[in-house]
């Protein structure tokens, strides 16, 4: 790892040079919230954002993604990844991307995901302002922040810059990077430690303790009680950086000899997600809201821990902030169960 300093005055030039070199996707303001969008100008960059509405995984798996086009018995894969830079990703979202990297490779290598992922250079940045529902400081501590190429930490008069890969190294000519002092390195470490400590919401137990006790409540009435006001809208799934379910559809032209196959994000909280065809009709293997509600919490806290090395939740708080019924907050659910 190489470490440098980039002054506040030199940040604009660095980002401007990146924009001229490649499409840059970064946090920008959208009314009262923030989103990852392509930067048109460095003036739009908001490294002081709290969190974005959708996670940056949308650059690797778009909300709707064409897979194959077909015409008169011939087909063609829709693979056209373009080089791009993902700038300003918070540590919790970097952890989520690392999980997605593994998930999309573990059993069936997802060439659509990995072609986009390989074409992307990731530049992380520290959390300067906390989202009101964030709890990343008390969850997923077992997983390191890894998989990114460069990381910026805001300190006095500029940024400590860590270069972690060759992709990151290739960006050095685009900025005026200078030597960094031991004091600046220490200050950056303190900044990131305080970001974890100052999360507005906190889990009270370790991931291992939660994993074991949550399973004890699989058949509990707590899930029915917690899900009474659930609209089954799936918003909590859609904004989650570690949810990866999708639905595949074929779209035919009027002839019908041509068309395309595409996939779109899916959500296990919706009624139709677990509905399958059977002879003479259909069957829903998670028909009750309580079953779907339980499944989401179990997936995040227990089911995937052994594979991922920790819970499938990074504490971004998007799910609880998006939930219309205000019932999706993992912290309140888990802490209540752990106190029983």
C-alpha positions as CSV (number, residue, x, y, z in Angstrom):
1,X,0.0,0.0,0.0
2,X,1.2,3.5,-0.9
3,X,0.1,6.6,1.1
4,X,-0.1,10.2,-0.1
5,X,-1.6,13.5,0.7
6,X,-4.0,15.4,-1.6
7,X,-4.8,19.0,-0.6
8,X,-8.3,20.5,-0.7
9,X,-7.2,22.7,-3.5
10,X,-5.9,19.9,-5.6
11,X,-9.0,17.6,-5.3
12,X,-10.9,19.5,-8.0
13,X,-8.1,19.1,-10.5
14,X,-7.8,15.4,-9.7
15,X,-11.5,14.7,-10.2
16,X,-11.7,16.9,-13.3
17,X,-8.8,14.9,-14.9
18,X,-10.6,11.6,-14.0
19,X,-13.8,12.9,-15.7
20,X,-11.8,13.7,-18.8
21,X,-10.3,10.2,-18.8
22,X,-13.3,8.0,-18.0
23,X,-17.0,8.1,-16.9
24,X,-17.0,8.9,-13.2
25,X,-19.9,7.9,-11.0
26,X,-20.0,9.6,-7.6
27,X,-22.4,10.8,-4.9
28,X,-24.4,13.9,-6.0
29,X,-27.4,15.7,-4.4
30,X,-30.9,14.7,-5.4
31,X,-33.3,17.1,-3.6
32,X,-32.8,16.2,0.1
33,X,-31.0,12.9,-0.5
34,X,-28.0,11.6,-2.5
35,X,-27.5,9.2,-5.4
36,X,-24.6,7.7,-7.4
37,X,-24.7,9.4,-10.8
38,X,-22.3,10.2,-13.5
39,X,-20.4,13.4,-12.8
40,X,-20.8,16.1,-15.4
41,X,-18.7,18.5,-13.3
42,X,-16.6,18.4,-10.2
43,X,-18.9,21.0,-8.6
44,X,-21.6,18.2,-8.4
45,X,-19.4,16.0,-6.2
46,X,-20.6,15.6,-2.6
47,X,-18.1,13.7,-0.5
48,X,-20.0,15.0,2.6
49,X,-23.0,12.8,1.8
50,X,-24.5,10.6,4.5
51,X,-25.7,7.7,2.3
52,X,-27.3,7.3,-1.2
53,X,-30.8,6.1,-2.0
54,X,-29.6,3.1,-3.9
55,X,-26.3,1.3,-3.2
56,X,-23.4,1.4,-5.8
57,X,-24.1,-2.2,-6.8
58,X,-26.4,-0.7,-9.4
59,X,-23.3,-0.1,-11.6
60,X,-22.5,-3.8,-11.7
61,X,-26.1,-5.2,-11.7
62,X,-28.4,-2.5,-13.1
63,X,-32.0,-2.5,-11.8
64,X,-33.0,-3.8,-15.2
65,X,-30.3,-5.5,-17.3
66,X,-30.5,-7.0,-20.8
67,X,-28.9,-10.4,-21.0
68,X,-29.5,-11.8,-24.5
69,X,-31.1,-10.5,-27.7
70,X,-32.5,-13.1,-30.2
71,X,-33.8,-12.9,-33.7
72,X,-34.7,-15.7,-36.2
73,X,-33.0,-18.4,-34.1
74,X,-29.8,-16.5,-33.5
75,X,-28.9,-14.9,-30.2
76,X,-26.3,-12.5,-28.9
77,X,-25.1,-11.8,-25.4
78,X,-25.5,-8.2,-24.1
79,X,-22.0,-7.8,-22.8
80,X,-20.6,-4.3,-23.4
81,X,-18.8,-3.3,-20.2
82,X,-17.1,0.2,-20.4
83,X,-14.3,1.3,-18.2
84,X,-15.6,3.6,-15.4
85,X,-14.6,5.0,-12.0
86,X,-16.8,4.6,-9.0
87,X,-15.8,7.5,-6.7
88,X,-16.5,8.2,-3.0
89,X,-17.8,4.9,-1.9
90,X,-18.2,4.6,1.9
91,X,-16.5,1.7,3.7
92,X,-19.8,-0.2,4.4
93,X,-20.7,-0.2,0.7
94,X,-17.2,-1.4,-0.1
95,X,-17.8,-4.3,2.2
96,X,-21.1,-5.0,0.5
97,X,-19.4,-4.9,-3.0
98,X,-16.8,-7.4,-1.7
99,X,-19.7,-9.7,-0.6
100,X,-21.3,-9.3,-4.0
101,X,-18.0,-10.2,-5.7
102,X,-18.0,-13.5,-3.9
103,X,-21.7,-14.2,-4.2
104,X,-21.6,-13.8,-8.0
105,X,-18.7,-16.2,-8.3
106,X,-19.4,-18.8,-5.6
107,X,-21.5,-21.4,-7.5
108,X,-22.3,-19.9,-10.9
109,X,-19.9,-17.3,-12.2
110,X,-22.0,-14.3,-13.2
111,X,-20.2,-13.0,-16.3
112,X,-22.6,-10.0,-16.5
113,X,-21.8,-8.9,-13.0
114,X,-18.1,-9.5,-13.2
115,X,-17.6,-7.9,-16.6
116,X,-18.9,-4.7,-15.2
117,X,-17.0,-5.2,-11.9
118,X,-13.7,-5.8,-13.7
119,X,-14.1,-2.7,-15.8
120,X,-14.6,-0.5,-12.7
121,X,-12.0,1.3,-10.6
122,X,-13.3,1.9,-7.0
123,X,-12.2,4.9,-5.0
124,X,-13.5,4.9,-1.5
125,X,-14.0,7.8,0.9
126,X,-14.6,8.1,4.7
127,X,-18.0,8.9,6.3
128,X,-18.1,12.6,7.0
129,X,-21.8,12.7,7.9
130,X,-23.8,9.9,9.3
131,X,-27.2,8.7,8.0
132,X,-29.8,8.9,10.7
133,X,-30.3,5.1,10.6
134,X,-26.7,4.0,10.2
135,X,-25.3,1.3,12.5
136,X,-22.2,0.2,10.5
137,X,-20.0,0.7,13.5
138,X,-21.5,-2.3,15.4
139,X,-22.1,-4.8,12.6
140,X,-19.9,-6.8,10.2
141,X,-16.7,-6.1,12.1
142,X,-15.4,-9.5,11.0
143,X,-15.1,-8.4,7.4
144,X,-12.3,-6.1,6.3
145,X,-12.8,-3.2,4.0
146,X,-11.3,-4.6,0.8
147,X,-11.7,-4.9,-2.9
148,X,-11.3,-1.2,-3.6
149,X,-8.4,0.5,-5.4
150,X,-7.9,3.8,-3.6
151,X,-9.3,5.4,-0.5
152,X,-9.6,9.0,0.6
153,X,-9.9,10.1,4.2
154,X,-10.7,13.8,4.9
155,X,-8.3,15.3,7.4
156,X,-7.1,18.9,8.0
157,X,-6.5,20.8,4.7
158,X,-7.0,17.8,2.5
159,X,-7.2,14.0,2.2
160,X,-5.0,11.1,3.1
161,X,-4.9,8.9,0.0
162,X,-4.2,5.2,0.2
163,X,-3.4,3.4,-3.0
164,X,-4.1,-0.3,-2.8
165,X,-3.9,-1.8,-6.3
166,X,-2.4,-1.2,-9.7
167,X,-5.7,0.4,-10.8
168,X,-5.3,2.9,-8.1
169,X,-1.6,3.4,-9.0
170,X,-2.6,4.2,-12.6
171,X,-4.6,7.2,-11.3
172,X,-1.6,8.9,-9.6
173,X,-0.5,10.9,-12.7
174,X,-4.0,12.6,-12.7
175,X,-3.4,14.3,-9.3
176,X,-0.9,16.4,-7.4
177,X,-0.1,13.9,-4.7
178,X,2.5,14.7,-2.1
179,X,4.3,13.0,0.8
180,X,2.3,12.3,3.9
181,X,3.5,12.7,7.5
182,X,3.1,10.1,10.3
183,X,0.8,12.6,12.1
184,X,-1.5,12.7,9.1
185,X,-1.6,8.9,8.9
186,X,-2.6,8.8,12.6
187,X,-5.2,11.5,12.1
188,X,-6.8,9.6,9.3
189,X,-7.0,6.4,11.4
190,X,-8.6,8.4,14.2
191,X,-11.2,9.9,11.7
192,X,-12.3,6.4,10.5
193,X,-12.4,5.0,14.1
194,X,-14.6,7.9,15.2
195,X,-16.9,7.4,12.2
196,X,-17.6,3.8,13.5
197,X,-18.0,5.0,17.1
198,X,-20.4,7.8,16.3
199,X,-23.0,5.8,14.4
200,X,-26.4,7.0,15.6
201,X,-27.7,3.4,16.0
202,X,-26.0,0.4,17.5
203,X,-26.4,-3.4,17.9
204,X,-25.7,-4.5,21.5
205,X,-24.3,-8.0,20.7
206,X,-21.6,-9.6,18.5
207,X,-22.5,-11.1,15.2
208,X,-21.8,-14.6,16.6
209,X,-24.1,-14.1,19.5
210,X,-26.8,-12.7,17.2
211,X,-26.4,-15.6,14.7
212,X,-27.0,-18.3,17.3
213,X,-29.9,-16.6,19.2
214,X,-31.8,-15.5,16.2
215,X,-32.1,-19.1,15.1
216,X,-33.6,-20.0,18.4
217,X,-36.5,-17.7,17.5
218,X,-37.3,-19.3,14.1
219,X,-40.7,-20.5,15.3
220,X,-41.5,-17.6,17.6
221,X,-44.6,-15.4,17.4
222,X,-42.3,-12.4,17.3
223,X,-42.3,-12.4,13.5
224,X,-46.1,-12.2,13.2
225,X,-46.1,-9.3,15.7
226,X,-43.3,-7.4,13.9
227,X,-44.8,-7.9,10.4
228,X,-48.4,-6.9,11.2
229,X,-48.0,-3.5,9.5
230,X,-45.8,-4.8,6.6
231,X,-47.0,-3.7,3.1
232,X,-45.0,-6.4,1.4
233,X,-43.6,-3.7,-0.9
234,X,-40.0,-5.0,-0.9
235,X,-38.5,-1.5,-0.5
236,X,-36.1,-2.8,2.2
237,X,-34.8,-5.4,-0.3
238,X,-34.4,-3.0,-3.2
239,X,-32.3,-0.5,-1.3
240,X,-30.1,-3.2,0.4
241,X,-26.5,-3.3,-0.9
242,X,-26.3,-7.1,-0.2
243,X,-29.6,-8.3,-1.7
244,X,-28.9,-10.0,-5.0
245,X,-32.1,-11.8,-6.0
246,X,-33.4,-11.1,-9.5
247,X,-36.3,-12.2,-11.8
248,X,-35.7,-13.1,-15.5
249,X,-38.2,-12.3,-18.2
250,X,-38.4,-12.7,-22.0
251,X,-39.8,-9.8,-24.0
252,X,-41.0,-10.7,-27.5
253,X,-41.5,-8.4,-30.5
254,X,-44.9,-8.5,-32.3
255,X,-43.6,-10.9,-35.2
256,X,-42.9,-12.9,-32.9
257,X,-39.4,-14.0,-34.1
258,X,-37.2,-11.6,-32.1
259,X,-36.9,-10.2,-28.6
260,X,-34.7,-10.1,-25.6
261,X,-34.2,-11.7,-22.2
262,X,-33.6,-9.4,-19.3
263,X,-33.3,-9.5,-15.6
264,X,-34.5,-7.1,-12.9
265,X,-34.0,-6.8,-9.2
266,X,-36.5,-8.8,-7.2
267,X,-37.5,-8.7,-3.5
268,X,-38.3,-11.6,-1.1
269,X,-40.7,-9.4,0.9
270,X,-43.2,-9.2,-2.0
271,X,-46.1,-11.7,-2.1
272,X,-45.3,-13.1,-5.5
273,X,-41.6,-13.7,-4.9
274,X,-42.1,-17.2,-3.4
275,X,-44.9,-18.2,-5.7
276,X,-44.1,-21.2,-8.0
277,X,-46.0,-23.1,-10.6
278,X,-47.3,-26.5,-9.8
279,X,-49.6,-28.9,-11.8
280,X,-52.9,-27.3,-12.1
281,X,-52.0,-24.0,-10.4
282,X,-49.5,-22.4,-8.1
283,X,-48.0,-22.7,-4.6
284,X,-46.6,-20.0,-2.4
285,X,-44.0,-21.5,0.0
286,X,-43.8,-18.2,2.0
287,X,-47.4,-17.1,1.8
288,X,-47.6,-15.3,5.2
289,X,-46.0,-11.9,5.8
290,X,-44.4,-13.2,9.0
291,X,-42.6,-15.9,7.0
292,X,-41.2,-13.4,4.6
293,X,-40.3,-10.9,7.3
294,X,-38.5,-13.6,9.3
295,X,-36.7,-14.8,6.1
296,X,-35.2,-11.4,5.5
297,X,-33.8,-11.0,9.1
298,X,-32.5,-14.6,9.1
299,X,-30.7,-14.1,5.8
300,X,-29.0,-11.0,7.0
301,X,-28.1,-12.2,10.5
302,X,-27.6,-16.0,10.3
303,X,-28.0,-17.9,7.0
304,X,-25.0,-16.5,5.1
305,X,-22.6,-15.9,7.9
306,X,-20.5,-19.0,7.4
307,X,-20.1,-18.3,3.7
308,X,-19.4,-14.6,3.9
309,X,-17.4,-14.7,7.1
310,X,-19.9,-12.4,8.8
311,X,-23.5,-11.2,8.6
312,X,-25.0,-10.2,5.2
313,X,-25.6,-6.8,6.5
314,X,-23.2,-3.8,6.5
315,X,-25.2,-1.4,8.7
316,X,-26.0,1.3,6.1
317,X,-29.5,1.8,7.4
318,X,-31.1,2.2,4.0
319,X,-33.8,-0.4,4.8
320,X,-35.1,1.3,7.9
321,X,-34.9,4.7,6.3
322,X,-36.9,3.6,3.3
323,X,-39.6,1.5,5.0
324,X,-43.0,3.2,4.8
325,X,-44.4,1.3,7.8
326,X,-41.2,2.0,9.8
327,X,-40.8,-1.6,10.8
328,X,-37.7,-2.8,8.8
329,X,-35.0,-1.5,11.2
330,X,-32.7,-4.5,11.9
331,X,-31.3,-2.8,15.0
332,X,-34.6,-2.6,16.9
333,X,-35.7,-6.1,15.8
334,X,-32.4,-7.8,16.7
335,X,-31.8,-5.9,20.0
336,X,-35.4,-6.7,21.2
337,X,-34.9,-10.4,20.5
338,X,-31.4,-10.4,22.1
339,X,-32.9,-8.9,25.2
340,X,-35.5,-11.7,25.6
